[in-house]
Amino acid sequence: MATITEDLVRKTLRSVKDPELNLNIVDLGLVYDIAVQDGEVEVKMTLTSPGCPAGPEIMTDAEQAVRGIDGVTEAKIELVWEPYWTPERIDPRVRAFLGL
């Protein structure tokens, strides 16, 4: 069984995409914090807007991705609104690619 680390969780969450933007939630800057302790993983994340129609799908996909990591016994995805997401939170390399 692999050791569960913040980096492993972040790498796994890169597989979760915002279906409207077709970018992963890590590069979009939606993942704010990851805590790992004894097989339990807690992720604090946001959405691009409170009315994001893909929000429930993204949250479910994130939880399923984390639960799929070998050794994870509990996965909690907490939706937070502070700090509020802005395009400046997008990974600089991705922002440059998008021309933002």
N, C-alpha and C positions, 0 to 999 in steps of 0.2 A: 504494500500500500504506500502510495506516494505521500510525502508530507504536504499537508495543506498549508499553503502560504498565501499572503496577499497577492503576490505576483501570479501565482497559479490561478487564483480566482479572477484576477484582472484579465489574464490571458483567456480564460474560459468565457468571460463576459464579452470579449471581442467578437464572439460568434453570434451575439444577439444584435440584431439590426433594427433600426427605426425603419419600418417599411415605407414610410413616405419619403424619407431622405436617402434610403439605401446606404446608410453609414452605420458602423457599429456604435453602441452606446458609450464605449470607453473613449473612442476618438472624438465623439461628439461632446464629450465633457459632461455627460449625464451622471456618471458614477462619481460620487463625492467622497465616500469613505468605505473601507472594507475592514472588518474586524473578524479575526479567526481565533477561536479558542476551543480546544478539545473537540474538534469535529463540528463545531457550531460556527456558522458563517452568517454575519450580519452585513448587509450592504445598504448604505444610504445613497439614494439616487433621486434624481429629479426627472422631469420631462421638459420638452422644449416650451410647453405652455400648459396652464391648468386645463385647458379645453382640448388637449391633444387627443384626437379620436383613436389613435393607436395605443394610447396609454395602457389600457388593461392588457392588451396583447404583449406589449413590451415588458411589462411587469411580470406577467406569467412566464414569458420566455426566459427572462433573467432568473427567476426562481428555479425553473426547470433545469437551466444550464448549471446553476450552482449545485443543485441537488444531484446532478449527474457526475459530480467530481467524486472519485473514489475516496471513501472515508468520511464524507460529509454526512453527519447525522441529523442536522437541522439547518435549514436555510431560511433566513428572514430578509425580505426585501422591504425596506422602509422608504416610503415616498416622502421627500422633504421639499420645501419651497424656498429655503434660505441656505445659501444665497440663491437668488433668482437666476435662472439660466439665461445667458446671452450668447450670441455667436462667438464672442471673444473666448469662451470656454472650450471651443473646438481646438483640438490639437493643432499647433502652429503649422506642422507639415501638411495636414489635411486642409487647413484654412488656405494655405498658399496654393495647393492643388486646385481648390475650388475658386480661387481668385478673390477671396474675401479679405 
